[in-house]
Amino acid sequence: MNAFVLNRHGHLVFPSNIMPELDFSTMETLEQLDSVIRRDFETKAPSGTDILERVRTGAYETRYDLMRDVALNLFWANRFSITMYDKRPTRWADVPRTRPDVFLPVLEPWEDGEAKVTGVQQAYPQLPARWNESCEDRIFDILFDVFANRRHHASTLPALKPTVAEFLQQPGNLTFRLPDYDADYPVYDYTDILDVSEDVPELEALHRWAMVLHNQYPWDRSKVELAEVGDLKDDDYVVAFHPRDKEVRAFLRRLRVGAQPRHAAAPRESRPPVRPYPELDVRQRFSVQPRIEALAAVHGDQVCSNDDLIRNTAYNWSPMSADEIASKTGIEQREYSTLPVEELALQAAEAALDKAGRQPEEIGGVLVCTCTTSRLIPSLATYLCGQLGMHQVYAAYDIIAACAGMPYGVADAVRMLQEVERPVLVVCVEKFSDKIGNVRTSRMIFGDGAAALVVGPAPEGADGDIDYMKTYASGPASEVNSILWPNPEFDNNITVFGPQVKALAGRYLAQMIDELGKLPAPEGRDGSLMDAIDLIVPHQANKTMVIQLAERAGLTADQLYFNIEQVGNTSSASIPLAIHDAVRDGVITEPLRVFAPGFGAGAVAGYTVMRVDPAVVAVQAAPAPHEAGTTEAPMPAPTEEPTPASEEMREAFG
């Protein structure tokens, strides 16, 4: 399933958010499946009894609140059939009796079902509309038709259905019986679901939910009844369940042979190093001084606004508005790319080489910083070498340091310069949009993008552009595993554990600032290195979180530059993308000393203190958003007489 598609209205749609598809390739046991099902379907969903109690106690404030609960209940009632099986109405006489891959559900009558249906039916018209009465009525009609004709109890449904032979061994078993079946019973086409468009994002999401749930019962639901096997006639129709794909078939086979889950060893208690690691004073430590010859960026070509997230609300998300997402993360939109990660990296690399005036044969090494590469062999770095026509380089490899990718990449480039004495190409690239699935925390935060730097040797006797650099890694196992991909417990999608991420980010940021506060200011100036910093461009993790952590470490918000509001968190690419945007938007108008700290997945971190000259940045025009074919006016050009950077910072950050 595609990570995102554009419907005919030009809006982003995430099919995985509304059409449940679990990845069974890594599931070994029912316990693993139960964990995923519980999180995705059970935790948020009320039972029919819960809904009736809320109706009776007046807990619902609007029609939307009631409809949302009904939809969640129906997703829960279909939790196994919608993820594991295809439902195929079949004449009882034509149902195979001995095949191991054809199943019949064993059902129990819905306890107090009539009272629950009546309660919803009577409550709905008494409640006020939340946004749009006619739209809400249309959606309710679809949902209620499914809810009102439900016959079975949902709590006792097992993931594993009996085969037909097993079903027949218990004559009292109940299953669906249809007196007839119309193969042309109307259902919603895939495109119909994608092309839903409502003025209110929340209603658009709910409308799609209703259509998907309608498609779960593609027959005249009013005629369905539960029947014992002994009462079935040859011309009756039953609903046979078939594994939906080969991965489900393989999972069912693993269950039959009793596969055991693989358990990881318990981690040891983490202990600090025997002595601190020193910062690297680049001017004192290295003979070949690094010069930043170019920096280029490639933004995503599709804007995913907070409203886009809400109109794609998944069935396992808690209610949240677009404004609440902005308040929680500081993100108003994120940028996605229709390009593969390799093409993003290649475009950034070509732009950086062009800006630096370098030919591929002049490059000594290629380093790619990424945690979302789609390839392991060959590495993305060596792939770029081939695409760029580099017949031979000294070294080319990928660095998986996630959000600390740029500091790690620059540090390795500086070391490589000492050996090759020729430019090193550092590419930072991420494509998260196709690795998030329906995980809300990740979908709120991550975006796509790329940036590339050419780090070359400074002329003999000239100062380089990098003052200090340092990298860190590890911590308690809970912090090391605070961001996971792939994660079988979350359907192999990227998973973020917020408290642990905040702990590692706060720990490292405080340590970095403390270390810079103890280092002397360069060039014989008074004060510390921290005092000599003109601008802080941190990893764009979560604006709200980073500002809180920075203030706790003694900084103020106006010392930091953010572009996360517009591009989201692009992990290794976030710092160079932010530097590019700071130049593009007129925040950096003259050479500045920049402190660039990164921290993130794997409990890794690092920083670079470097001189950024806007003249070496290949400025890309501000991207035009996709929404409804609209465009934005281009960013204004810098004034002819730029004000000093410190004044620009005060103006930009208030």
C-alpha positions as CSV (number, residue, x, y, z in Angstrom):
1,M,0.0,0.0,0.0
2,N,1.3,3.4,-0.9
3,A,2.5,5.6,2.0
4,F,0.4,8.5,0.6
5,V,-1.5,9.4,-2.5
6,L,-3.1,12.5,-3.9
7,N,-6.8,12.3,-4.5
8,R,-8.6,14.1,-7.2
9,H,-9.0,17.1,-4.9
10,G,-5.2,17.4,-4.6
11,H,-5.4,16.3,-0.9
12,L,-3.0,13.8,0.7
13,V,-4.6,10.5,1.7
14,F,-2.9,7.8,3.8
15,P,-4.6,4.5,2.9
16,S,-3.0,2.6,5.8
17,N,-4.7,4.9,8.2
18,I,-8.2,3.8,7.1
19,M,-7.7,0.4,5.5
20,P,-6.1,-1.8,8.1
21,E,-3.2,-3.9,6.9
22,L,-1.0,-5.6,9.4
23,D,2.5,-6.9,8.6
24,F,2.3,-10.6,9.5
25,S,5.8,-11.4,8.1
26,T,7.5,-11.0,11.5
27,M,4.7,-12.3,13.7
28,E,5.4,-15.7,15.3
29,T,2.8,-16.1,18.0
30,L,-0.8,-15.2,18.9
31,E,0.7,-13.2,21.8
32,Q,2.4,-10.9,19.3
33,L,-0.8,-10.5,17.3
34,D,-2.8,-9.9,20.4
35,S,-0.4,-7.0,21.4
36,V,-0.9,-5.3,18.0
37,I,-4.7,-5.9,18.0
38,R,-5.0,-4.6,21.5
39,R,-3.2,-1.4,20.7
40,D,-4.8,-0.7,17.3
41,F,-8.3,-1.8,18.0
42,E,-9.2,-2.5,21.6
43,T,-7.5,0.3,23.6
44,K,-9.5,3.2,22.1
45,A,-12.7,1.3,21.2
46,P,-15.8,1.3,23.5
47,S,-17.9,-1.9,23.7
48,G,-21.6,-1.8,22.9
49,T,-22.2,-1.8,26.6
50,D,-20.0,1.2,27.1
51,I,-21.8,3.1,24.3
52,L,-25.2,2.3,25.8
53,E,-24.1,3.4,29.3
54,R,-22.8,6.7,27.8
55,V,-26.0,7.3,26.0
56,R,-28.0,6.7,29.2
57,T,-25.8,9.0,31.3
58,G,-25.8,11.8,28.7
59,A,-22.0,11.5,28.3
60,Y,-22.1,12.4,24.6
61,E,-22.0,16.1,23.9
62,T,-22.5,16.0,20.1
63,R,-23.5,13.7,17.3
64,Y,-19.9,13.4,16.2
65,D,-18.8,12.0,19.6
66,L,-21.4,9.3,19.4
67,M,-20.6,8.4,15.7
68,R,-16.9,8.2,16.5
69,D,-17.5,5.7,19.3
70,V,-19.8,3.7,17.0
71,A,-17.1,3.6,14.3
72,L,-14.4,2.5,16.8
73,N,-16.7,-0.2,18.1
74,L,-17.2,-1.5,14.6
75,F,-13.5,-1.5,13.8
76,W,-13.0,-3.5,17.0
77,A,-15.8,-5.9,16.2
78,N,-14.0,-6.6,12.8
79,R,-10.5,-6.6,14.2
80,F,-9.6,-10.0,13.0
81,S,-11.7,-10.3,9.9
82,I,-10.5,-6.9,8.6
83,T,-6.8,-7.7,9.1
84,M,-6.5,-11.4,8.4
85,Y,-9.3,-12.6,6.2
86,D,-11.3,-12.1,3.0
87,K,-15.0,-12.7,3.5
88,R,-16.6,-14.6,0.7
89,P,-20.3,-15.4,0.7
90,T,-20.6,-19.0,-0.6
91,R,-23.5,-21.5,-1.2
92,W,-23.4,-24.0,1.7
93,A,-23.4,-26.8,-0.9
94,D,-20.3,-25.3,-2.5
95,V,-18.2,-24.8,0.6
96,P,-15.2,-27.1,0.6
97,R,-15.3,-29.4,3.7
98,T,-11.7,-30.5,4.0
99,R,-9.5,-27.6,2.9
100,P,-7.2,-26.3,5.7
101,D,-7.4,-22.7,4.4
102,V,-11.1,-22.1,4.4
103,F,-12.7,-21.1,7.7
104,L,-16.1,-20.4,9.2
105,P,-16.5,-18.0,12.1
106,V,-18.2,-19.3,15.3
107,L,-20.5,-16.5,16.5
108,E,-22.4,-15.8,19.6
109,P,-25.6,-13.7,19.7
110,W,-25.0,-10.0,20.6
111,E,-26.1,-9.7,24.2
112,D,-28.7,-6.8,24.6
113,G,-27.9,-5.9,21.0
114,E,-31.4,-4.6,20.4
115,A,-31.2,-2.3,23.4
116,K,-27.8,-0.9,22.3
117,V,-29.0,-0.3,18.7
118,T,-32.2,1.4,20.0
119,G,-30.2,3.5,22.4
120,V,-27.9,4.9,19.6
121,Q,-30.9,5.4,17.3
122,Q,-32.8,7.4,19.8
123,A,-29.8,9.4,21.1
124,Y,-28.5,10.6,17.8
125,P,-31.3,13.0,16.8
126,Q,-31.4,14.4,20.3
127,L,-27.7,15.5,20.1
128,P,-26.6,18.7,18.5
129,A,-24.5,18.6,15.3
130,R,-20.8,19.3,16.0
131,W,-20.0,21.1,12.7
132,N,-22.3,20.3,9.8
133,E,-25.7,18.7,10.3
134,S,-26.4,17.4,6.8
135,C,-22.9,15.9,6.5
136,E,-23.1,14.3,9.9
137,D,-26.5,12.8,9.0
138,R,-25.0,11.3,5.8
139,I,-22.2,9.6,7.7
140,F,-24.5,8.4,10.5
141,D,-26.7,6.7,7.9
142,I,-23.8,4.6,6.7
143,L,-22.5,3.8,10.1
144,F,-25.8,3.0,11.7
145,D,-26.8,0.6,8.9
146,V,-23.8,-1.5,9.8
147,F,-24.2,-1.1,13.6
148,A,-28.0,-1.8,13.6
149,N,-27.6,-5.0,11.6
150,R,-24.8,-6.5,13.7
151,R,-25.9,-9.9,15.0
152,H,-22.9,-11.2,16.9
153,H,-21.1,-10.6,20.1
154,A,-17.6,-9.1,19.5
155,S,-15.8,-9.8,22.8
156,T,-15.5,-13.6,22.2
157,L,-14.2,-13.5,18.7
158,P,-10.9,-15.4,18.3
159,A,-8.2,-14.6,15.8
160,L,-8.1,-18.2,14.6
161,K,-11.3,-19.4,13.0
162,P,-12.1,-23.1,12.8
163,T,-11.7,-24.8,9.5
164,V,-15.0,-26.1,8.0
165,A,-14.2,-29.6,9.2
166,E,-13.6,-28.3,12.7
167,F,-16.8,-26.2,12.6
168,L,-18.8,-29.3,11.6
169,Q,-17.6,-31.2,14.7
170,Q,-19.8,-29.0,16.9
171,P,-23.4,-29.1,15.7
172,G,-24.4,-26.3,17.9
173,N,-22.0,-23.8,16.4
174,L,-23.6,-20.6,15.0
175,T,-22.4,-18.8,11.9
176,F,-23.7,-16.2,9.4
177,R,-26.6,-17.4,7.2
178,L,-27.8,-15.3,4.2
179,P,-30.9,-16.5,2.4
180,D,-29.5,-15.1,-0.9
181,Y,-26.5,-13.2,-2.1
182,D,-26.2,-10.5,-4.7
183,A,-22.7,-10.4,-6.0
184,D,-23.3,-6.8,-7.3
185,Y,-24.3,-5.5,-3.9
186,P,-23.0,-1.9,-3.9
187,V,-19.8,-1.2,-2.2
188,Y,-17.4,1.7,-2.2
189,D,-14.6,1.6,-4.6
190,Y,-11.1,2.3,-3.5
191,T,-11.1,5.5,-5.4
192,D,-14.4,6.5,-3.9
193,I,-12.9,6.3,-0.4
194,L,-9.8,8.2,-1.4
195,D,-11.8,11.0,-3.1
196,V,-14.0,11.8,-0.1
197,S,-13.9,15.5,0.6
198,E,-15.5,17.3,3.5
199,D,-15.0,20.9,4.7
200,V,-14.3,19.6,8.2
201,P,-11.2,17.4,8.4
202,E,-12.6,15.3,11.3
203,L,-15.8,14.5,9.3
204,E,-13.7,13.6,6.2
205,A,-11.8,11.0,8.2
206,L,-15.0,9.7,9.8
207,H,-16.7,9.5,6.4
208,R,-13.9,7.3,5.1
209,W,-14.1,5.1,8.2
210,A,-17.8,4.6,7.5
211,M,-17.2,3.6,3.9
212,V,-14.5,1.0,4.9
213,L,-16.8,-0.5,7.5
214,H,-19.7,-0.6,5.0
215,N,-17.5,-2.7,2.7
216,Q,-17.0,-5.3,5.4
217,Y,-20.5,-6.5,4.9
218,P,-21.2,-6.5,1.1
219,W,-24.7,-8.0,1.3
220,D,-28.2,-7.2,2.5
221,R,-27.4,-7.0,6.2
222,S,-31.1,-6.8,7.2
223,K,-31.6,-10.4,6.1
224,V,-28.6,-11.9,7.9
225,E,-29.1,-14.3,10.8
226,L,-27.1,-16.6,12.9
227,A,-27.8,-20.3,12.2
228,E,-26.7,-23.6,13.5
229,V,-24.8,-25.9,11.1
230,G,-27.6,-28.4,11.2
231,D,-30.1,-25.8,10.0
232,L,-28.1,-24.8,6.9
233,K,-29.6,-25.8,3.6
234,D,-27.6,-26.3,0.4
235,D,-28.9,-23.0,-1.2
236,D,-28.2,-21.0,1.9
237,Y,-25.2,-18.7,1.8
238,V,-22.5,-18.7,4.6
239,V,-19.6,-16.3,4.9
240,A,-16.4,-18.3,4.3
241,F,-13.2,-16.7,5.6
242,H,-10.1,-17.0,3.5
243,P,-6.6,-15.8,4.4
244,R,-6.2,-12.4,2.8
245,D,-2.7,-12.9,1.5
246,K,0.4,-15.2,1.6
247,E,1.8,-13.6,4.8
248,V,-1.4,-14.4,6.7
249,R,-1.2,-18.0,5.3
250,A,2.4,-18.3,6.5
251,F,1.5,-16.9,9.9
252,L,-1.3,-19.5,10.3
253,R,1.1,-22.2,9.3
254,R,3.6,-21.0,12.0
255,L,0.9,-21.2,14.6
256,R,0.1,-24.7,13.6
257,V,3.7,-25.9,14.1
258,G,4.0,-23.9,17.4
259,A,6.7,-21.4,16.6
260,Q,8.2,-19.8,19.7
261,P,9.0,-16.1,20.0
262,R,12.5,-14.9,20.1
263,H,13.4,-13.2,23.3
264,A,16.2,-10.6,23.6
265,A,18.6,-10.9,26.4
266,A,18.0,-8.4,29.3
267,P,20.3,-5.4,29.0
268,R,22.9,-4.7,31.6
269,E,22.8,-1.6,33.8
270,S,24.4,1.3,32.0
271,R,27.5,2.8,33.6
272,P,29.3,6.1,32.6
273,P,32.7,5.9,30.9
274,V,35.8,5.8,33.2
275,R,36.6,9.4,32.1
276,P,35.0,12.0,29.9
277,Y,35.7,12.1,26.2
278,P,37.4,15.4,25.2
279,E,36.0,17.8,22.6
280,L,38.0,18.0,19.4
281,D,39.6,21.4,18.9
282,V,39.8,21.1,15.1
283,R,42.4,23.9,14.7
284,Q,44.8,22.3,17.3
285,R,44.2,18.7,16.5
286,F,44.3,18.6,12.7
287,S,46.8,19.8,10.1
288,V,44.3,19.9,7.2
289,Q,41.7,22.5,8.1
290,P,38.2,21.9,6.8
291,R,36.4,24.5,4.7
292,I,32.7,24.2,3.9
293,E,32.7,24.7,0.2
294,A,29.0,24.3,-0.4
295,L,25.7,23.4,1.2
296,A,22.6,22.5,-0.8
297,A,19.1,21.3,0.2
298,V,16.2,19.4,-1.4
299,H,12.8,19.9,0.2
300,G,9.9,17.5,0.0
301,D,7.6,18.3,-2.9
302,Q,4.3,17.6,-1.0
303,V,3.0,19.6,2.0
304,C,1.3,17.6,4.7
305,S,-0.5,20.1,6.9
306,N,-1.9,19.4,10.3
307,D,-5.4,19.5,8.7
308,D,-4.2,16.8,6.4
309,L,-3.3,14.7,9.4
310,I,-6.7,15.2,10.9
311,R,-8.6,14.4,7.6
312,N,-6.5,11.1,7.7
313,T,-7.2,10.3,11.3
314,A,-6.5,6.6,11.8
315,Y,-8.9,4.2,13.7
316,N,-6.3,3.8,16.5
317,W,-5.8,7.6,17.1
318,S,-7.1,9.5,20.1
319,P,-9.0,12.7,19.2
320,M,-6.7,15.6,18.5
321,S,-7.1,18.8,16.5
322,A,-4.7,20.5,14.1
323,D,-4.1,23.3,16.7
324,E,-3.3,20.7,19.4
325,I,-0.7,19.1,17.1
326,A,0.9,22.5,16.6
327,S,0.9,23.2,20.3
328,K,2.3,19.8,21.2
329,T,5.1,19.7,18.6
330,G,5.5,23.2,17.2
331,I,4.9,21.7,13.7
332,E,2.2,23.3,11.4
333,Q,3.1,21.1,8.4
334,R,5.7,18.6,7.3
335,E,7.1,18.0,3.8
336,Y,6.9,14.7,2.0
337,S,8.6,13.6,-1.2
338,T,7.2,11.7,-4.1
339,L,10.8,10.8,-5.0
340,P,12.6,7.7,-3.6
341,V,15.3,8.3,-1.0
342,E,18.0,7.6,-3.6
343,E,16.8,10.4,-5.9
344,L,16.5,12.9,-3.0
345,A,20.2,12.1,-2.0
346,L,21.3,12.4,-5.6
347,Q,19.7,15.7,-6.2
348,A,21.2,17.2,-3.1
349,A,24.6,15.8,-4.0
350,E,24.5,17.2,-7.5
351,A,23.4,20.6,-6.2
352,A,26.2,20.7,-3.7
353,L,28.9,19.8,-6.2
354,D,27.6,22.4,-8.6
355,K,27.6,25.1,-6.0
356,A,31.2,24.1,-4.9
357,G,32.3,24.1,-8.5
358,R,33.7,20.6,-8.1
359,Q,33.7,17.7,-10.5
360,P,33.0,14.2,-9.3
361,E,36.6,13.1,-10.0
362,E,37.8,15.7,-7.5
363,I,35.9,14.1,-4.6
364,G,37.9,12.0,-2.2
365,G,35.1,10.4,-0.2
366,V,31.3,10.1,0.0
367,L,29.5,9.8,3.3
368,V,25.7,9.4,3.5
369,C,24.0,10.0,6.8
370,T,20.6,8.3,6.9
371,C,18.4,6.0,9.0
372,T,15.7,5.5,6.4
373,T,17.7,4.1,3.5
374,S,15.9,1.6,1.3
375,R,19.1,-0.3,0.5
376,L,21.9,-2.1,2.3
377,I,23.8,-3.5,-0.7
378,P,25.2,-1.5,-2.3
379,S,25.2,1.2,0.4
380,L,23.6,4.5,-0.6
381,A,27.0,6.2,-0.5
382,T,28.4,3.8,-3.1
383,Y,25.2,4.0,-5.1
384,L,25.7,7.8,-5.3
385,C,29.3,7.3,-6.4
386,G,28.1,5.2,-9.3
387,Q,25.4,7.6,-10.3
388,L,27.7,10.6,-10.1
389,G,30.3,8.9,-12.3
390,M,33.0,8.6,-9.6
391,H,35.3,5.9,-10.9
392,Q,37.1,5.6,-7.5
393,V,37.0,7.3,-4.2
394,Y,39.1,6.8,-1.0
395,A,36.0,5.6,0.9
396,A,32.2,5.6,0.6
397,Y,29.9,4.4,3.3
398,D,26.6,5.1,5.1
399,I,26.4,6.4,8.7
400,I,23.4,5.4,10.7
401,A,23.4,8.0,13.4
402,A,19.8,9.2,13.0
403,C,19.2,12.7,14.3
404,A,22.9,13.1,15.0
405,G,23.8,12.2,11.4
406,M,25.1,15.6,10.4
407,P,27.6,16.0,13.3
408,Y,28.7,12.4,12.8
409,G,29.1,12.9,9.1
410,V,31.0,16.2,9.4
411,A,33.3,14.6,12.1
412,D,34.1,11.7,9.8
413,A,34.7,14.1,6.8
414,V,37.2,16.1,8.8
415,R,39.1,13.0,9.8
416,M,39.0,11.7,6.2
417,L,40.4,15.1,5.0
418,Q,43.6,14.4,6.9
419,E,44.2,11.3,4.8
420,V,43.0,12.3,1.3
421,E,43.5,16.1,1.4
422,R,40.7,16.5,-1.1
423,P,37.0,17.3,-0.7
424,V,34.5,15.0,1.0
425,L,30.9,14.9,0.0
426,V,28.5,14.5,3.0
427,V,24.9,13.8,2.2
428,C,22.2,13.8,4.8
429,V,18.9,12.3,3.6
430,E,15.7,10.9,5.1
431,K,12.4,9.6,3.7
432,F,10.1,8.9,6.6
433,S,6.7,9.2,4.9
434,D,6.6,5.6,3.7
435,K,7.8,4.1,7.1
436,I,5.3,5.6,9.5
437,G,2.2,3.6,8.7
438,N,-0.6,4.6,11.1
439,V,1.5,5.5,14.1
440,R,0.2,8.9,15.2
441,T,3.3,10.2,17.1
442,S,5.6,9.5,14.2
443,R,3.1,10.8,11.6
444,M,2.8,14.1,13.5
445,I,6.6,14.6,13.6
446,F,8.5,13.2,10.7
447,G,9.0,14.5,7.2
448,D,11.2,14.0,4.1
449,G,14.2,15.9,2.9
450,A,17.9,16.0,2.0
451,A,20.9,18.2,2.2
452,A,24.5,17.9,1.1
453,L,27.8,19.5,2.1
454,V,31.1,19.6,0.4
455,V,33.8,19.7,3.0
456,G,37.2,20.5,1.4
457,P,40.6,21.5,2.6
458,A,41.2,25.1,3.4
459,P,44.1,26.8,1.6
460,E,47.5,26.5,3.3
461,G,47.7,28.8,6.3
462,A,44.0,29.8,6.1
463,D,41.5,29.1,8.9
464,G,39.0,26.4,8.5
465,D,35.3,26.7,9.1
466,I,35.0,24.2,12.0
467,D,36.1,25.1,15.5
468,Y,35.0,22.2,17.6
469,M,33.2,18.9,17.1
470,K,32.2,16.0,19.3
471,T,30.0,12.9,19.1
472,Y,28.4,10.8,21.8
473,A,26.5,7.5,21.9
474,S,24.5,5.2,24.2
475,G,22.9,5.5,27.5
476,P,20.3,3.4,29.4
477,A,18.8,0.7,27.2
478,S,15.4,2.5,27.4
479,E,16.9,5.5,25.8
480,V,18.9,3.5,23.2
481,N,15.6,1.9,22.2
482,S,13.5,5.1,22.5
483,I,12.9,5.2,18.7
484,L,12.5,1.9,16.9
485,W,12.2,0.9,13.2
486,P,11.2,-1.7,12.3
487,N,9.1,-2.5,15.4
488,P,7.0,-5.7,15.2
489,E,4.9,-4.5,18.1
490,F,3.9,-1.5,16.0
491,D,3.4,-3.4,12.8
492,N,7.0,-2.7,11.8
493,N,6.5,1.0,11.6
494,I,8.6,3.7,13.2
495,T,7.8,4.1,16.9
496,V,8.7,7.0,19.2
497,F,8.6,6.6,23.0
498,G,8.4,10.3,24.0
499,P,9.5,10.3,27.6
500,Q,12.7,8.3,26.8
501,V,13.5,10.6,23.8
502,K,13.0,13.7,26.0
503,A,15.3,12.1,28.7
504,L,18.2,11.5,26.2
505,A,17.8,14.8,24.4
506,G,17.8,16.7,27.7
507,R,20.8,14.8,29.0
508,Y,22.9,15.4,25.9
509,L,21.9,19.0,25.4
510,A,22.7,19.9,28.9
511,Q,26.1,18.2,28.6
512,M,27.0,19.9,25.4
513,I,26.1,23.4,26.7
514,D,28.1,22.7,29.9
515,E,31.1,21.7,27.8
516,L,30.9,24.7,25.5
517,G,30.6,26.9,28.6
518,K,34.0,25.6,29.8
519,L,35.8,26.1,26.5
520,P,37.5,29.4,25.8
521,A,36.2,31.7,23.2
522,P,38.2,31.5,19.9
523,E,40.5,34.2,18.5
524,G,41.5,35.4,22.0
525,R,38.0,36.8,22.8
526,D,36.8,37.1,26.3
527,G,34.3,34.7,27.7
528,S,33.5,31.1,26.7
529,L,32.9,29.4,23.4
530,M,29.2,29.4,24.3
531,D,29.4,33.2,24.6
532,A,30.9,33.4,21.1
533,I,28.0,31.5,19.4
534,D,26.0,33.8,17.1
535,L,23.2,31.3,16.3
536,I,22.1,27.9,17.6
537,V,20.6,25.6,14.9
538,P,19.6,22.5,16.8
539,H,18.2,19.2,15.4
540,Q,14.6,20.0,14.6
541,A,13.1,17.2,16.8
542,N,10.1,18.8,18.3
543,K,10.0,22.6,18.7
544,T,8.1,22.6,22.0
545,M,10.3,20.0,23.5
546,V,13.6,21.5,22.4
547,I,12.7,24.9,23.6
548,Q,11.8,23.5,27.0
549,L,15.1,21.5,27.2
550,A,17.1,24.5,26.0
551,E,15.6,26.8,28.6
552,R,16.3,24.2,31.3
553,A,19.9,24.3,30.2
554,G,20.2,28.0,30.4
555,L,19.4,29.1,26.9
556,T,16.6,31.3,25.6
557,A,14.3,30.6,22.7
558,D,15.5,33.6,20.7
559,Q,19.0,32.1,20.5
560,L,17.7,29.1,18.5
561,Y,16.6,28.9,14.9
562,F,13.8,26.6,13.8
563,N,12.2,25.6,10.5
564,I,10.4,22.6,11.9
565,E,7.1,24.5,11.7
566,Q,7.2,24.0,7.9
567,V,9.3,20.9,7.2
568,G,8.9,18.6,10.2
569,N,11.6,16.5,11.7
570,T,13.9,15.2,9.0
571,S,16.4,13.5,11.3
572,S,19.9,13.6,9.9
573,A,18.9,16.2,7.3
574,S,17.3,18.5,9.8
575,I,20.3,20.7,10.8
576,P,21.6,21.3,7.2
577,L,18.1,21.9,6.0
578,A,17.6,24.4,8.8
579,I,20.8,26.2,7.9
580,H,19.8,26.4,4.3
581,D,16.4,27.9,5.3
582,A,18.0,30.3,7.7
583,V,20.0,31.7,4.7
584,R,17.0,31.6,2.4
585,D,14.8,33.4,4.8
586,G,17.3,36.1,5.6
587,V,18.2,35.1,9.1
588,I,21.8,34.4,8.2
589,T,23.0,37.3,6.1
590,E,26.7,37.3,6.9
591,P,29.3,34.7,8.1
592,L,28.2,33.5,11.6
593,R,29.5,31.1,14.2
594,V,26.8,28.4,14.5
595,F,26.4,25.8,17.2
596,A,24.6,22.7,15.7
597,P,23.7,20.0,18.2
598,G,22.0,16.8,17.2
599,F,20.5,14.1,19.4
600,G,18.1,11.2,18.8
601,A,17.5,7.5,18.0
602,G,20.0,5.1,19.5
603,A,20.8,7.6,22.2
604,V,23.3,9.2,19.9
605,A,24.3,12.8,19.8
606,G,26.9,15.2,18.5
607,Y,27.6,18.8,17.7
608,T,29.6,21.0,15.4
609,V,30.7,24.5,16.1
610,M,31.3,26.0,12.7
611,R,31.4,29.1,10.6
612,V,28.5,29.4,8.1
613,D,29.0,31.7,5.2
614,P,25.7,32.3,3.4
615,A,27.7,32.7,0.1
616,V,28.3,28.9,0.0
617,V,24.7,28.0,0.4
618,A,22.8,27.0,-2.8
619,V,19.6,28.7,-2.0
620,Q,16.5,26.9,-3.2
621,A,13.3,28.9,-3.7
622,A,10.6,28.4,-1.0
623,P,8.6,25.4,-2.0
624,A,5.0,25.9,-3.2
625,P,2.4,23.8,-1.3
626,H,0.4,21.1,-3.1
627,E,-2.9,22.0,-1.6
628,A,-5.6,22.4,-4.2
629,G,-3.1,23.6,-6.7
630,T,-2.4,26.8,-4.8
631,T,1.0,28.4,-4.7
632,E,2.8,30.8,-2.4
633,A,4.5,34.0,-3.3
634,P,8.2,33.7,-3.4
635,M,10.2,34.7,-0.4
636,P,11.4,38.3,-0.5
637,A,15.0,38.9,-1.5
638,P,17.4,40.1,1.1
639,T,17.8,43.9,1.3
640,E,20.7,45.4,-0.4
641,E,22.3,46.4,2.9
642,P,21.7,43.6,5.3
643,T,21.6,44.4,9.0
644,P,24.0,42.7,11.3
645,A,23.2,39.1,12.1
646,S,22.5,39.9,15.8
647,E,19.9,42.5,14.9
648,E,18.4,40.1,12.3
649,M,18.1,37.5,15.1
650,R,16.3,39.9,17.4
651,E,13.9,40.8,14.6
652,A,13.4,37.3,13.5
653,F,12.9,35.8,17.0
654,G,11.4,38.7,18.8
